[in-house]
Amino acid sequence: MDANSALPLPRPGRGHRHFFTLSFSQRTIHSNVRWHEPFTMVLLHVKKGAESLFLYQTSCEADMKDVYYDVTSIFNGRIRIEQLCHDFEELSKHGPVMPEEMQGLAPGQADDLRLEDEWADKCEASGGWRPNPDPMGRRNGRQPSEQMERVLLDAAAEAKTAISKVQVEAKKALSVPLIAELLHLLRGATLVVYPMGLPPHDPCFLTEQMCDEFASAEILSREGISSGEAMLWFCSRHLSREGAVSKALNSSNEKTKVIVKITGASKGPPSKEVAITEEDQLKMMQHFRHRQDQLQVGPEIPSPPTRLTNRLTN
C-alpha cells in the first residue's frame, strides 16, 4: 500500500481504526490510533463537575484499583496532550525555547551579558527557518519553514481531536495505550521537523520512555490529580478501590453505562448538576420579569369605538 494512501473508513456505528499520515521529503509519520470496538462492556462516562471529559470501557470483573489507575492516567494524559498542543502552536511560530537565563531579555541584552544559546544551532529545523521574534521573549524566534510548520500543526490538531469531548458524542472510549500513541505521534512530528531533537528544557521535548511511561510521570499541572489522591463518585457515592466493578456499581450487567465524576481527595464530593441549563434558566428569568412588568403596569383598557363616543357627547 502506498504510504500516502488513506484507508477507507468503515460504516458508521462500527468500531474502527483512525489513521493519520504526514508525508514530505520522503519522510512519513503514521498514527494508528485504535478505537474500541462497539461497547459490550461496562462504560464509564467520566466527568469533572458538569464538564464531560471522556468515555472509559471496562468489565464487571475488573479490579477497581485498575479502573482508578486507568481513569486517572487518561485524565492526566488528556491534560498533558492539551498542554503539548498549545506548545506545538508556539513552537511552529517562534521555534524552540531558549535557556532560562536568556528568557525575557531585551534585544541586544544577551550580547551585553555574553550569553549564548548553545542549542540554537544544534536544534535547527529541517528545511531552514524564518525569523519571527517571540513577543514574550521565551523562544529563539527561529520559525520553521511553512512545510515544517504544517507538520507540527497537523499533528497537534490530530491529537487534540482524538481527546476532545466530541469523542463522547461519537461513543469512542479512550484508553491508556491510545494516550501513549498520541504522545508518540507528537514526538514523531518533532523528530521530523527537528531531526537532532529539541532542547531538553523545551516543553515539547519528548523521549520514547516519556511517551510509554506517561502514566507514572510526576503531575506538573495544577489541574492534574495523582492516582493515589483521585476519587471517583457515582450517584453522590464514593466508589471504593477494593473489590470488582460489579461490587462498586452494584450491578453485574456487562452493558451498564454510568456517569462517574472524578475529584481530588481534598475536594470532597462533587456538587450536583443543575436540572436545567443556563440558557433555559435565562429564558425563564426573562419570562418572569416580563410577566412581573405586566402585572405592575396593569392591563391596557381599550378605547371605545368612535360611534359610541359621538352618541355619548350628543
Backbone as CSV, one residue per row, in Angstrom:
resi,resn,N_x,N_y,N_z,CA_x,CA_y,CA_z,C_x,C_y,C_z
1,MET,0.855,-1.203,0.000,0.000,0.000,0.000,0.884,1.243,0.000
2,ASP,0.508,2.252,-0.744,1.263,3.483,-0.804,1.254,4.172,0.544
3,ALA,2.394,4.796,0.917,2.484,5.448,2.229,1.554,6.622,2.339
4,ASN,1.211,7.233,1.191,0.356,8.408,1.233,-1.114,8.071,1.086
5,SER,-1.450,6.794,0.877,-2.844,6.422,0.677,-3.552,6.320,2.002
6,ALA,-4.816,6.612,2.011,-5.623,6.563,3.231,-6.533,5.360,3.175
7,LEU,-6.687,4.696,4.297,-7.558,3.537,4.354,-9.011,3.972,4.370
8,PRO,-9.898,3.249,3.710,-11.324,3.611,3.734,-11.898,3.403,5.118
9,LEU,-12.748,4.323,5.535,-13.386,4.226,6.836,-14.557,3.260,6.772
10,PRO,-14.775,2.448,7.811,-15.906,1.529,7.813,-17.209,2.265,7.992
11,ARG,-18.286,1.524,7.915,-19.597,2.127,8.050,-19.779,2.691,9.449
12,PRO,-20.577,3.779,9.600,-20.805,4.352,10.916,-21.432,3.333,11.847
13,GLY,-21.097,3.498,13.132,-21.674,2.625,14.137,-20.820,1.426,14.442
14,ARG,-19.702,1.252,13.730,-18.804,0.143,14.000,-17.468,0.684,14.473
15,GLY,-16.827,-0.092,15.369,-15.511,0.314,15.829,-14.531,0.304,14.669
16,HIS,-13.608,1.240,14.644,-12.663,1.305,13.551,-11.364,1.912,14.047
17,ARG,-10.404,1.862,13.175,-9.126,2.479,13.458,-9.016,3.773,12.675
18,HIS,-8.391,4.759,13.309,-8.241,6.047,12.653,-6.775,6.206,12.253
19,PHE,-6.523,6.525,10.992,-5.164,6.610,10.504,-4.844,8.058,10.166
20,PHE,-3.644,8.485,10.541,-3.208,9.848,10.274,-1.824,9.782,9.632
21,THR,-1.618,10.451,8.527,-0.359,10.350,7.803,0.171,11.734,7.489
22,LEU,1.457,11.939,7.743,2.147,13.151,7.348,3.290,12.736,6.433
23,SER,3.338,13.264,5.210,4.369,12.848,4.269,5.012,14.074,3.647
24,PHE,6.340,14.076,3.586,7.069,15.135,2.925,8.542,14.737,2.905
25,SER,9.231,15.128,1.873,10.671,14.886,1.759,11.033,13.439,2.078
26,GLN,10.210,12.501,1.603,10.438,11.075,1.798,10.414,10.683,3.270
27,ARG,9.750,11.490,4.092,9.574,11.134,5.492,8.086,11.020,5.760
28,THR,7.681,10.024,6.487,6.265,9.782,6.741,6.051,9.448,8.199
29,ILE,5.003,10.036,8.775,4.589,9.697,10.133,3.231,9.043,10.033
30,HIS,3.078,7.878,10.614,1.804,7.180,10.629,1.274,7.159,12.052
31,SER,0.052,7.557,12.215,-0.611,7.449,13.509,-1.708,6.413,13.393
32,ASN,-1.531,5.296,14.069,-2.514,4.217,14.046,-3.256,4.249,15.374
33,VAL,-4.231,5.118,15.484,-4.979,5.298,16.721,-6.117,4.304,16.750
34,ARG,-6.093,3.405,17.704,-7.066,2.319,17.767,-8.218,2.691,18.680
35,TRP,-9.388,2.742,18.118,-10.585,2.970,18.916,-11.151,1.630,19.351
36,HIS,-11.900,1.656,20.448,-12.517,0.439,20.942,-13.625,-0.018,19.998
37,GLU,-13.892,-1.298,20.023,-14.999,-1.860,19.272,-16.314,-1.431,19.919
38,PRO,-17.464,-1.668,19.275,-18.750,-1.294,19.870,-18.865,-1.838,21.285
39,PHE,-19.492,-1.037,22.150,-19.492,-1.316,23.571,-20.304,-2.562,23.903
40,THR,-19.634,-3.560,24.468,-20.295,-4.743,25.006,-19.885,-4.935,26.456
41,MET,-19.279,-3.900,27.031,-18.792,-3.982,28.394,-19.303,-2.776,29.175
42,VAL,-18.887,-2.692,30.431,-19.298,-1.572,31.271,-18.662,-0.297,30.743
43,LEU,-19.463,0.737,30.597,-18.995,2.005,30.044,-19.116,3.088,31.107
44,LEU,-17.997,3.732,31.414,-17.967,4.825,32.378,-17.841,6.145,31.629
45,HIS,-18.792,7.023,31.862,-18.742,8.373,31.304,-18.134,9.276,32.373
46,VAL,-16.876,9.635,32.195,-16.131,10.372,33.216,-16.381,11.866,33.055
47,LYS,-16.730,12.504,34.160,-16.955,13.943,34.193,-16.150,14.572,35.321
48,LYS,-15.919,15.861,35.186,-15.365,16.659,36.279,-16.332,17.804,36.519
49,GLY,-17.101,17.704,37.586,-18.200,18.632,37.784,-19.277,18.346,36.753
50,ALA,-19.699,19.398,36.047,-20.689,19.228,34.984,-20.040,19.059,33.616
51,GLU,-18.712,19.116,33.568,-17.989,19.040,32.293,-17.763,17.591,31.886
52,SER,-18.199,17.257,30.695,-17.988,15.917,30.157,-16.560,15.794,29.639
53,LEU,-15.859,14.710,30.013,-14.460,14.552,29.645,-14.251,13.442,28.618
54,PHE,-14.500,12.191,29.002,-14.219,11.078,28.099,-14.977,9.844,28.550
55,LEU,-14.954,8.820,27.695,-15.543,7.519,27.990,-14.431,6.525,28.292
56,TYR,-14.722,5.621,29.222,-13.761,4.571,29.576,-14.491,3.244,29.623
57,GLN,-13.916,2.243,28.977,-14.544,0.936,28.876,-13.853,-0.062,29.798
58,THR,-14.646,-0.810,30.566,-14.118,-1.810,31.488,-15.073,-3.000,31.527
59,SER,-14.953,-3.841,32.536,-15.819,-5.011,32.673,-16.226,-5.173,34.126
60,CYS,-17.225,-5.988,34.360,-17.705,-6.202,35.726,-16.659,-6.903,36.587
61,GLU,-15.826,-7.741,35.973,-14.824,-8.481,36.735,-13.563,-7.680,36.989
62,ALA,-13.426,-6.509,36.367,-12.201,-5.723,36.518,-12.031,-5.240,37.950
63,ASP,-10.780,-5.129,38.365,-10.459,-4.645,39.703,-10.585,-3.126,39.729
64,MET,-11.180,-2.592,40.774,-11.368,-1.146,40.884,-10.037,-0.413,40.990
65,LYS,-9.003,-1.068,41.498,-7.691,-0.427,41.545,-7.189,-0.144,40.135
66,ASP,-7.406,-1.097,39.224,-7.008,-0.888,37.835,-7.851,0.204,37.178
67,VAL,-9.131,0.254,37.516,-10.004,1.295,36.970,-9.535,2.667,37.435
68,TYR,-9.211,2.787,38.716,-8.709,4.057,39.242,-7.427,4.468,38.526
69,TYR,-6.531,3.513,38.335,-5.254,3.819,37.684,-5.471,4.275,36.243
70,ASP,-6.296,3.560,35.496,-6.523,3.900,34.093,-7.239,5.235,33.945
71,VAL,-8.309,5.440,34.707,-9.081,6.680,34.591,-8.219,7.882,34.957
72,THR,-7.435,7.759,36.028,-6.568,8.866,36.424,-5.479,9.113,35.386
73,SER,-4.919,8.049,34.825,-3.878,8.199,33.807,-4.429,8.872,32.556
74,ILE,-5.620,8.481,32.132,-6.236,9.110,30.960,-6.560,10.571,31.253
75,PHE,-7.068,10.837,32.449,-7.398,12.208,32.843,-6.157,13.101,32.781
76,ASN,-5.054,12.645,33.368,-3.820,13.425,33.341,-3.195,13.443,31.953
77,GLY,-3.332,12.341,31.201,-2.793,12.307,29.851,-3.474,13.301,28.928
78,ARG,-4.779,13.480,29.091,-5.503,14.474,28.287,-4.978,15.873,28.575
79,ILE,-4.736,16.161,29.853,-4.207,17.475,30.218,-2.822,17.674,29.609
80,ARG,-2.006,16.627,29.664,-0.658,16.701,29.103,-0.702,16.950,27.601
81,ILE,-1.581,16.276,26.895,-1.680,16.455,25.444,-2.209,17.845,25.110
82,GLU,-3.162,18.346,25.874,-3.666,19.699,25.642,-2.552,20.726,25.812
83,GLN,-1.710,20.553,26.822,-0.581,21.457,27.010,0.400,21.360,25.847
84,LEU,0.674,20.136,25.409,1.601,19.951,24.296,1.071,20.568,23.008
85,CYS,-0.221,20.445,22.766,-0.808,21.033,21.557,-0.653,22.548,21.559
86,HIS,-0.829,23.160,22.716,-0.613,24.608,22.822,0.856,24.949,22.589
87,ASP,1.757,24.164,23.168,3.187,24.416,22.984,3.611,24.163,21.541
88,PHE,2.965,23.215,20.865,3.275,22.966,19.462,2.934,24.180,18.604
89,GLU,1.846,24.842,18.915,1.472,26.041,18.168,2.525,27.134,18.350
90,GLU,3.022,27.284,19.582,4.068,28.273,19.829,5.374,27.857,19.163
91,LEU,5.678,26.562,19.185,6.892,26.066,18.540,6.856,26.315,17.043
92,SER,5.704,26.146,16.429,5.588,26.359,14.985,5.710,27.832,14.607
93,LYS,5.488,28.720,15.570,5.558,30.160,15.288,6.928,30.752,15.598
94,HIS,7.496,30.374,16.743,8.686,31.069,17.237,9.864,30.155,17.544
95,GLY,9.799,28.879,17.191,10.935,28.000,17.389,11.074,27.503,18.819
96,PRO,12.196,26.816,19.121,12.386,26.219,20.448,12.552,27.263,21.551
97,VAL,12.384,26.796,22.781,12.538,27.649,23.958,14.021,27.867,24.235
98,MET,14.384,29.090,24.602,15.764,29.414,24.945,16.060,28.985,26.381
99,PRO,17.339,28.918,26.755,17.672,28.633,28.153,17.043,29.660,29.089
100,GLU,16.828,29.257,30.320,16.101,30.102,31.269,16.786,31.439,31.490
101,GLU,18.134,31.461,31.492,18.846,32.713,31.765,18.739,33.708,30.624
102,MET,18.270,33.270,29.443,18.152,34.163,28.297,16.715,34.583,28.023
103,GLN,15.784,34.092,28.774,14.379,34.408,28.538,14.017,35.770,29.130
104,GLY,13.224,36.533,28.376,12.738,37.825,28.847,13.726,38.959,28.708
105,LEU,14.848,38.745,28.046,15.845,39.801,27.885,15.485,40.704,26.714
106,ALA,15.880,41.969,26.809,15.653,42.919,25.728,16.597,42.610,24.573
107,PRO,16.265,43.064,23.340,17.152,42.817,22.197,18.548,43.384,22.449
108,GLY,19.556,42.580,22.240,20.934,43.003,22.455,21.431,42.821,23.871
109,GLN,20.532,42.584,24.808,20.946,42.428,26.197,21.706,41.124,26.411
110,ALA,21.356,40.093,25.652,22.071,38.825,25.777,23.526,38.974,25.348
111,ASP,23.785,39.792,24.315,25.165,40.021,23.887,25.935,40.792,24.939
112,ASP,25.281,41.769,25.567,25.951,42.538,26.614,26.327,41.651,27.798
113,LEU,25.478,40.677,28.092,25.747,39.766,29.208,26.577,38.565,28.775
114,ARG,26.944,38.535,27.498,27.749,37.442,26.943,27.066,36.085,27.132
115,LEU,25.774,36.086,26.854,25.006,34.847,26.923,24.782,34.325,25.511
116,GLU,24.876,33.036,25.345,24.709,32.418,24.031,23.854,31.160,24.159
117,ASP,22.934,31.022,23.232,22.064,29.846,23.205,22.797,28.728,22.468
118,GLU,23.364,27.800,23.230,24.133,26.721,22.623,23.269,25.719,21.875
119,TRP,21.952,25.756,22.123,21.051,24.807,21.476,20.494,25.330,20.158
120,ALA,20.684,26.611,19.863,20.063,27.207,18.674,20.540,26.532,17.391
121,ASP,21.853,26.355,17.251,22.393,25.739,16.036,22.290,24.220,16.071
122,LYS,22.330,23.629,17.272,22.219,22.176,17.375,20.822,21.699,16.986
123,CYS,19.819,22.456,17.387,18.419,22.062,17.168,17.796,22.916,16.073
124,GLU,18.405,22.896,14.903,17.894,23.687,13.785,16.837,22.891,13.035
125,ALA,15.799,23.597,12.596,14.683,22.945,11.914,15.095,22.459,10.535
126,SER,14.528,21.330,10.135,14.773,20.793,8.799,14.147,21.717,7.758
127,GLY,14.909,22.034,6.712,14.401,22.928,5.682,14.627,24.392,5.975
128,GLY,15.402,24.693,7.018,15.693,26.082,7.337,14.649,26.723,8.235
129,TRP,14.847,28.005,8.530,13.938,28.707,9.426,13.764,30.143,8.965
130,ARG,12.720,30.776,9.469,12.400,32.169,9.171,12.401,32.962,10.469
131,PRO,12.908,34.191,10.459,12.908,34.987,11.697,11.493,35.424,12.079
132,ASN,11.118,35.138,13.295,9.820,35.547,13.835,9.966,35.672,15.349
133,PRO,10.401,36.842,15.830,10.688,37.011,17.260,9.468,36.721,18.128
134,ASP,9.745,36.137,19.271,8.698,35.828,20.238,8.416,37.075,21.069
135,PRO,7.189,37.612,21.053,6.888,38.816,21.848,7.062,38.595,23.347
136,MET,6.989,37.349,23.801,7.183,37.050,25.216,8.657,36.875,25.566
137,GLY,9.519,36.833,24.562,10.944,36.684,24.812,11.322,35.337,25.387
138,ARG,10.530,34.324,25.086,10.772,32.990,25.656,11.415,32.047,24.647
139,ARG,11.071,32.192,23.375,11.604,31.324,22.327,12.600,32.084,21.462
140,ASN,13.425,31.335,20.709,14.543,31.957,19.991,14.140,32.666,18.710
141,GLY,12.875,32.607,18.293,12.415,33.351,17.127,12.768,32.721,15.800
142,ARG,13.192,31.458,15.790,13.521,30.765,14.542,12.338,29.893,14.133
143,GLN,11.431,30.481,13.384,10.230,29.775,12.955,10.559,28.784,11.847
144,PRO,10.064,27.537,11.939,10.319,26.560,10.867,9.683,27.009,9.555
145,SER,10.083,26.360,8.473,9.503,26.663,7.165,8.012,26.344,7.169
146,GLU,7.322,26.831,6.144,5.872,26.629,6.087,5.517,25.144,6.071
147,GLN,6.314,24.351,5.371,6.039,22.916,5.285,6.208,22.244,6.646
148,MET,7.279,22.591,7.354,7.506,22.014,8.678,6.503,22.555,9.701
149,GLU,6.119,23.800,9.537,5.106,24.373,10.428,3.796,23.608,10.306
150,ARG,3.432,23.245,9.090,2.194,22.499,8.866,2.269,21.112,9.497
151,VAL,3.441,20.506,9.526,3.595,19.192,10.155,3.270,19.279,11.643
152,LEU,3.807,20.278,12.310,3.555,20.436,13.746,2.086,20.729,14.022
153,LEU,1.494,21.607,13.221,0.098,21.979,13.452,-0.848,20.818,13.157
154,ASP,-0.559,20.038,12.116,-1.415,18.893,11.792,-1.358,17.837,12.892
155,ALA,-0.172,17.583,13.410,-0.042,16.600,14.486,-0.776,17.067,15.738
156,ALA,-0.654,18.355,16.060,-1.352,18.887,17.229,-2.864,18.829,17.048
157,ALA,-3.340,19.148,15.848,-4.782,19.097,15.588,-5.309,17.677,15.687
158,GLU,-4.538,16.708,15.197,-4.957,15.305,15.263,-5.059,14.837,16.709
159,ALA,-4.060,15.164,17.512,-4.075,14.744,18.917,-5.185,15.441,19.688
160,LYS,-5.394,16.715,19.395,-6.435,17.461,20.104,-7.820,16.911,19.786
161,THR,-8.044,16.534,18.542,-9.337,15.966,18.156,-9.561,14.610,18.809
162,ALA,-8.505,13.817,18.925,-8.639,12.464,19.470,-9.037,12.457,20.936
163,ILE,-8.716,13.533,21.680,-9.051,13.574,23.109,-10.186,14.542,23.405
164,SER,-10.778,15.124,22.377,-11.807,16.134,22.589,-13.102,15.503,23.085
165,LYS,-13.997,16.349,23.552,-15.285,15.882,24.065,-16.190,15.365,22.945
166,VAL,-15.816,15.655,21.697,-16.600,15.152,20.567,-16.590,13.631,20.548
167,GLN,-15.525,13.027,21.051,-15.441,11.572,21.070,-16.494,10.954,21.983
168,VAL,-16.949,11.700,22.982,-18.021,11.196,23.851,-19.307,11.064,23.056
169,GLU,-19.617,12.088,22.255,-20.818,12.031,21.423,-20.699,10.940,20.360
170,ALA,-19.475,10.695,19.895,-19.257,9.646,18.897,-19.156,8.262,19.529
171,LYS,-19.264,8.191,20.857,-19.201,6.923,21.601,-17.878,6.201,21.379
172,LYS,-16.791,6.957,21.424,-15.448,6.397,21.306,-14.741,6.532,22.648
173,ALA,-14.336,5.411,23.206,-13.699,5.397,24.514,-12.201,5.629,24.387
174,LEU,-11.634,6.273,25.389,-10.191,6.470,25.461,-9.569,5.377,26.316
175,SER,-8.284,5.161,26.111,-7.555,4.153,26.870,-6.135,4.637,27.096
176,VAL,-5.438,3.989,28.012,-4.049,4.349,28.293,-3.160,4.119,27.069
177,PRO,-3.261,2.986,26.350,-2.443,2.824,25.135,-2.726,3.877,24.074
178,LEU,-3.973,4.318,23.961,-4.291,5.336,22.961,-3.615,6.663,23.304
179,ILE,-3.603,7.040,24.588,-2.920,8.266,25.003,-1.431,8.161,24.690
180,ALA,-0.840,6.985,24.942,0.578,6.785,24.642,0.845,6.913,23.143
181,GLU,-0.054,6.404,22.303,0.116,6.508,20.853,0.048,7.962,20.393
182,LEU,-0.818,8.738,21.005,-0.905,10.152,20.641,0.369,10.894,21.032
183,LEU,0.953,10.538,22.168,2.222,11.150,22.564,3.334,10.759,21.597
184,HIS,3.324,9.510,21.144,4.305,9.083,20.137,4.092,9.828,18.821
185,LEU,2.848,10.111,18.484,2.561,10.888,17.275,3.186,12.276,17.366
186,LEU,3.014,12.938,18.505,3.584,14.274,18.686,5.108,14.218,18.684
187,ARG,5.650,13.212,19.324,7.115,13.062,19.337,7.641,12.836,17.924
188,GLY,6.944,12.023,17.131,7.377,11.784,15.761,7.382,13.048,14.928
189,ALA,6.409,13.923,15.167,6.362,15.184,14.422,7.558,16.065,14.765
190,THR,7.944,16.112,16.042,9.098,16.929,16.427,10.391,16.377,15.839
191,LEU,10.506,15.044,15.737,11.721,14.456,15.176,11.821,14.698,13.676
192,VAL,10.685,14.815,13.003,10.707,15.117,11.569,11.115,16.568,11.347
193,VAL,10.564,17.470,12.135,10.874,18.895,11.974,12.260,19.208,12.524
194,TYR,12.610,18.592,13.650,13.916,18.814,14.277,14.640,17.464,14.368
195,PRO,15.355,17.070,13.307,15.998,15.744,13.291,16.984,15.536,14.433
196,MET,17.618,16.611,14.904,18.574,16.495,16.002,17.903,16.600,17.361
197,GLY,16.584,16.714,17.355,15.850,16.786,18.612,15.674,18.209,19.095
198,LEU,14.912,18.360,20.162,14.664,19.654,20.785,15.496,19.781,22.051
199,PRO,15.721,21.002,22.523,16.422,21.166,23.799,15.658,20.483,24.925
200,PRO,16.348,19.891,25.883,15.645,19.186,26.965,14.783,20.092,27.826
201,HIS,15.035,21.409,27.788,14.223,22.327,28.587,12.987,22.811,27.832
202,ASP,12.812,22.389,26.587,11.628,22.778,25.818,10.433,21.925,26.246
203,PRO,9.252,22.544,26.450,8.070,21.764,26.859,7.670,20.692,25.851
204,CYS,8.060,20.860,24.583,7.709,19.882,23.547,8.701,18.730,23.473
205,PHE,9.724,18.747,24.314,10.723,17.679,24.313,10.105,16.399,24.853
206,LEU,10.150,15.342,24.043,9.584,14.053,24.422,10.564,12.945,24.071
207,THR,10.727,12.006,24.979,11.502,10.806,24.707,10.549,9.624,24.576
208,GLU,11.054,8.530,24.053,10.219,7.339,23.909,9.756,6.826,25.267
209,GLN,10.634,6.935,26.251,10.271,6.486,27.592,9.188,7.371,28.192
210,MET,9.257,8.677,27.934,8.242,9.596,28.447,6.877,9.290,27.841
211,CYS,6.851,8.868,26.586,5.580,8.538,25.939,5.000,7.243,26.482
212,ASP,5.869,6.255,26.717,5.391,4.951,27.174,5.009,4.959,28.649
213,GLU,5.723,5.751,29.447,5.517,5.737,30.891,4.896,7.042,31.380
214,PHE,4.052,7.635,30.552,3.454,8.915,30.938,2.580,8.780,32.170
215,ALA,1.974,7.612,32.365,1.045,7.422,33.475,1.745,7.501,34.820
216,SER,3.032,7.140,34.865,3.762,7.166,36.127,4.565,8.439,36.306
217,ALA,4.444,9.380,35.368,5.204,10.621,35.454,4.627,11.533,36.527
218,GLU,5.458,12.433,36.986,5.033,13.379,38.013,4.018,14.364,37.430
219,ILE,2.989,14.679,38.197,1.956,15.601,37.740,2.506,17.021,37.795
220,LEU,2.611,17.660,36.629,3.162,19.006,36.559,2.077,20.069,36.502
221,SER,0.883,19.698,36.171,-0.196,20.663,36.022,-1.008,20.765,37.306
222,ARG,-1.496,21.960,37.568,-2.350,22.153,38.741,-3.673,21.420,38.589
223,GLU,-4.086,21.223,37.357,-5.354,20.549,37.113,-5.236,19.036,37.237
224,GLY,-4.017,18.517,37.256,-3.818,17.079,37.328,-4.127,16.526,38.711
225,ILE,-4.413,15.236,38.751,-4.725,14.538,40.000,-3.875,13.278,40.050
226,SER,-3.144,13.095,41.135,-2.336,11.889,41.268,-3.240,10.682,41.487
227,SER,-2.729,9.519,41.125,-3.536,8.299,41.208,-3.935,7.989,42.644
228,GLY,-3.058,8.297,43.596,-3.367,7.996,44.991,-4.405,8.914,45.601
229,GLU,-4.544,10.134,45.062,-5.487,11.107,45.618,-6.793,11.177,44.844
230,ALA,-6.890,10.488,43.733,-8.107,10.551,42.912,-9.262,9.848,43.615
231,MET,-10.450,10.394,43.423,-11.669,9.802,43.969,-12.729,9.791,42.873
232,LEU,-13.390,8.649,42.707,-14.469,8.508,41.740,-15.792,8.437,42.478
233,TRP,-16.803,9.127,41.929,-18.118,9.222,42.569,-19.191,8.761,41.601
234,PHE,-20.127,8.012,42.132,-21.269,7.532,41.352,-22.529,7.732,42.185
235,CYS,-23.455,8.560,41.661,-24.698,8.876,42.389,-24.386,9.425,43.781
236,SER,-23.438,10.368,43.841,-23.025,11.013,45.101,-22.448,10.015,46.100
237,ARG,-22.008,8.874,45.624,-21.425,7.848,46.493,-20.003,7.558,46.031
238,HIS,-19.088,7.573,46.986,-17.686,7.322,46.667,-17.475,5.857,46.307
239,LEU,-16.787,5.612,45.191,-16.503,4.254,44.752,-15.208,3.772,45.399
240,SER,-15.298,2.681,46.105,-14.140,2.130,46.801,-13.144,1.534,45.815
241,ARG,-11.881,1.539,46.205,-10.838,0.928,45.391,-10.787,-0.586,45.569
242,GLU,-11.459,-1.086,46.559,-11.427,-2.513,46.843,-12.551,-3.227,46.094
243,GLY,-12.262,-4.446,45.653,-13.283,-5.256,45.008,-13.372,-5.025,43.516
244,ALA,-14.372,-5.650,42.924,-14.575,-5.577,41.482,-15.527,-4.442,41.126
245,VAL,-15.624,-4.177,39.826,-16.511,-3.119,39.343,-17.963,-3.458,39.645
246,SER,-18.328,-4.720,39.519,-19.713,-5.126,39.785,-20.116,-4.825,41.223
247,LYS,-19.201,-4.981,42.151,-19.493,-4.688,43.549,-19.609,-3.189,43.781
248,ALA,-18.747,-2.406,43.137,-18.776,-0.956,43.318,-20.044,-0.345,42.739
249,LEU,-20.483,-0.849,41.581,-21.675,-0.308,40.924,-22.945,-1.045,41.313
250,ASN,-22.786,-2.127,42.071,-23.938,-2.950,42.486,-24.711,-3.437,41.264
251,SER,-23.968,-3.891,40.257,-24.588,-4.382,39.028,-23.626,-5.339,38.339
252,SER,-24.162,-6.436,37.837,-23.353,-7.410,37.099,-23.688,-7.411,35.612
253,ASN,-24.381,-6.380,35.162,-24.750,-6.257,33.754,-23.571,-5.688,32.972
254,GLU,-23.106,-6.447,31.973,-21.947,-6.018,31.197,-22.260,-4.863,30.246
255,LYS,-23.523,-4.516,30.085,-23.895,-3.408,29.214,-24.277,-2.167,30.010
256,THR,-23.791,-2.098,31.242,-24.103,-0.956,32.094,-23.354,0.285,31.617
257,LYS,-24.049,1.408,31.613,-23.441,2.694,31.291,-23.776,3.672,32.411
258,VAL,-22.741,4.187,33.083,-22.949,5.070,34.230,-22.084,6.310,34.078
259,ILE,-22.457,7.336,34.810,-21.695,8.580,34.867,-20.929,8.607,36.182
260,VAL,-19.624,8.748,36.106,-18.787,8.874,37.296,-18.073,10.220,37.234
261,LYS,-17.851,10.795,38.396,-17.173,12.085,38.482,-15.868,11.910,39.242
262,ILE,-14.842,12.584,38.766,-13.517,12.485,39.353,-13.185,13.771,40.095
263,THR,-12.648,13.613,41.300,-12.218,14.750,42.111,-10.930,14.374,42.824
264,GLY,-10.307,15.375,43.445,-9.165,15.113,44.298,-9.623,14.754,45.698
265,ALA,-8.714,14.199,46.492,-9.077,13.759,47.839,-9.493,14.926,48.715
266,SER,-8.936,16.111,48.475,-9.246,17.271,49.311,-10.475,18.033,48.841
267,LYS,-11.036,17.666,47.702,-12.173,18.398,47.148,-13.506,17.946,47.728
268,GLY,-13.589,16.718,48.196,-14.860,16.223,48.704,-15.779,15.807,47.581
269,PRO,-17.024,15.468,47.917,-17.973,15.020,46.883,-18.306,16.143,45.915
270,PRO,-18.506,15.835,44.649,-18.846,16.869,43.664,-20.259,17.384,43.880
271,SER,-20.462,18.626,43.500,-21.793,19.215,43.618,-22.715,18.626,42.568
272,LYS,-23.997,18.605,42.888,-24.973,18.052,41.957,-25.179,19.000,40.789
273,GLU,-25.424,18.427,39.630,-25.639,19.228,38.436,-27.015,19.879,38.470
274,VAL,-27.094,21.062,37.876,-28.359,21.782,37.801,-29.293,21.050,36.848
275,ALA,-30.572,20.984,37.221,-31.531,20.231,36.407,-31.784,20.891,35.062
276,ILE,-31.676,22.227,35.005,-31.913,22.945,33.759,-30.626,23.636,33.339
277,THR,-30.501,23.903,32.064,-29.309,24.548,31.540,-29.356,26.048,31.806
278,GLU,-28.213,26.704,31.642,-28.147,28.149,31.854,-29.011,28.893,30.838
279,GLU,-29.069,28.377,29.615,-29.888,29.020,28.584,-31.368,28.959,28.941
280,ASP,-31.839,27.797,29.399,-33.238,27.678,29.809,-33.529,28.531,31.035
281,GLN,-32.575,28.582,31.948,-32.762,29.402,33.139,-32.864,30.878,32.779
282,LEU,-32.071,31.329,31.814,-32.131,32.717,31.377,-33.467,33.027,30.717
283,LYS,-33.983,32.109,29.903,-35.277,32.318,29.264,-36.398,32.392,30.299
284,MET,-36.339,31.556,31.320,-37.355,31.582,32.370,-37.314,32.891,33.144
285,MET,-36.120,33.379,33.438,-35.992,34.651,34.153,-36.538,35.803,33.327
286,GLN,-36.265,35.800,32.030,-36.796,36.846,31.162,-38.318,36.787,31.097
287,HIS,-38.866,35.569,31.044,-40.320,35.419,31.002,-40.961,35.936,32.283
288,PHE,-40.423,35.570,33.447,-40.994,36.021,34.719,-40.846,37.529,34.897
289,ARG,-39.729,38.085,34.423,-39.536,39.529,34.537,-40.543,40.276,33.655
290,HIS,-40.756,39.756,32.457,-41.739,40.375,31.571,-43.142,40.272,32.165
291,ARG,-43.454,39.125,32.761,-44.765,38.941,33.388,-44.937,39.862,34.584
292,GLN,-43.875,40.063,35.351,-43.946,40.949,36.511,-44.187,42.389,36.081
293,ASP,-43.551,42.805,35.001,-43.771,44.164,34.496,-45.215,44.350,34.040
294,GLN,-45.801,43.335,33.438,-47.197,43.421,33.006,-48.139,43.565,34.198
295,LEU,-47.887,42.840,35.268,-48.750,42.913,36.447,-48.633,44.256,37.143
296,GLN,-47.452,44.860,37.141,-47.277,46.154,37.788,-47.960,47.263,37.008
297,VAL,-47.851,47.235,35.670,-48.476,48.271,34.842,-49.972,48.076,34.780
298,GLY,-50.437,46.848,34.760,-51.859,46.561,34.649,-52.266,46.407,33.210
299,PRO,-53.411,45.783,32.968,-53.856,45.573,31.586,-54.268,46.885,30.938
300,GLU,-54.007,47.009,29.683,-54.394,48.195,28.931,-55.901,48.173,28.663
301,ILE,-56.598,49.328,28.941,-58.045,49.451,28.704,-58.252,49.950,27.281
302,PRO,-58.904,49.171,26.443,-59.078,49.605,25.051,-60.008,50.823,24.970
303,SER,-59.726,51.731,24.071,-60.559,52.927,23.885,-61.874,52.550,23.216
304,PRO,-63.000,53.209,23.569,-64.305,52.879,22.985,-64.354,53.249,21.514
305,PRO,-65.229,52.615,20.762,-65.352,52.932,19.339,-65.758,54.384,19.129
306,THR,-65.488,54.920,17.964,-65.777,56.328,17.659,-67.276,56.602,17.650
307,ARG,-68.128,55.691,17.120,-69.579,55.896,17.072,-70.155,56.007,18.474
308,LEU,-69.696,55.152,19.401,-70.204,55.201,20.768,-69.813,56.503,21.445
309,THR,-68.626,57.008,21.155,-68.177,58.274,21.740,-69.036,59.430,21.248
310,ASN,-69.424,59.444,19.971,-70.257,60.511,19.430,-71.644,60.503,20.054
311,ARG,-72.237,59.319,20.294,-73.560,59.237,20.900,-73.552,59.786,22.325
312,LEU,-72.495,59.481,23.080,-72.424,59.946,24.469,-72.260,61.455,24.543
313,THR,-71.559,62.052,23.611,-71.349,63.501,23.632,-72.591,64.259,23.196
314,ASN,-73.396,63.649,22.307,-74.609,64.312,21.846,-75.724,64.135,22.872
